[in-house]
Amino acid sequence: MDKGDIRQSIDDISIPEELLKQREKTAIYKAKRTKRKNIKRLSSLIASGLCISVLGTGFLSPALAQSLSHIPIIGPIYAQFDDLAAEKIEQNALASTIEKHDTHDGVTMNVKEAVYDGGRLVVTVEYKGDYSKLDLGNEANQGFRYITINGSEPNIAIGSSTSDDVNSNTIIESHQYTLANYDEYGDSITVAVHGENLFGRKGKWDVSFPLEKVEDKIPTFTPNAKVQTEDRIYTLSVDQVSFLPLSTRIDMTLDYPTEMDENDSWPSFPYIVTDDQGHVYKNLELQYGHVNGSGHKIVLALPPMSTIPKTLTIQPHYDNGDPGTPDYGEILDLKVEVPLN
């Protein structure tokens, strides 16, 4: 068989799309559970416009974390948990108690609490059932869950989900989403948590509830800060900076040649942000994602700030190699200072 025949044979292979989606969701869930103690970024599903960051102990608010700290085994994990907005959620009692549940075949999905500020949504869910019904160890039987806003899956820039076993019959799971467009859904939303074929049990679980946006003054800046590489290949624009209750949000645009869209070679850079006081935001203090899967629209999420800095400096990096190699380092041409006044 010559190369042309091989290529044609490959093109003729039928791909079961729904099966692939199911396997992808199962693999993601397995990664969350087996890697939850390794605090690191696991994957970035850029093609779907969803950036998934799997962090070690989840996105529970400190209030719930404190209540869990009295439960054996789970206590040492969640007592030290820290979300982007953990301190502010606790100090200002931002999270709403939900306590709505759905039960099928001996497994209960109970939504514990949620908080929403127009740009970010955090939802915490508890699963309870007999150990024989919570099939924790079987990768193929974990099922999958997702969240809808006003009846549709939301357009997400950054999303993550983690879970941990409280004991032999209780699992706590938390989801956080940075929405692609700030204030797209307004002040009041209807959130629904959906589960399918959970822990080896067949069926569908659904819990919906209304949720009001956290009331707070939202300072927003449109700095019109823009830089371009010397070769004019890349142009980075900072479109808006919003100081929200659950995050400091930076919306940016990266322009690049059209052919990079056509051959799917568009760039995805990691970023480091520094404020005028010298505080550096990276690793767990900075989440980033792309909108609509093309890399043009970028959202950075930093912890909420009580004091607005005078400037923020954004530094993109290329990381095609290990630190210290020629393929790793700062992209000096794209370093941009953002005035906030």
Buried (B, 14 or more C-beta within 10 A) or exposed (E): EEEEEEEEEEEEEEEEEEEEEBEEBBEBBEBBBEBBEEEEBBEBBBEEBBBBBBBBBBBBBBBBBBEBBEEEEBBEBBBEBBBBBBBBBBEBEBBBEBEEBBEBEBBBBBBBBBBBBBBBBBBBBBBBBEEEBBBBEEEEBBBBBBBBBEEEEBBBBBBBBBBBBBEEBBBBBBBBBBBBBBBEBEEEBEBBBBBBBBBBBEBEBEBBBEBEBBEBEBEEBEBEBBBBBEEEEBBBBBBBBBBBBBBBBBBBBBBBEEEBEEEEEBEBBBBBBBBEEEEEBBEBBBBBBBBEBBBBBBBBBBBBBEEBBEBBBBBBBBEEEEEEEEEEBEBEBBBBBBBBE
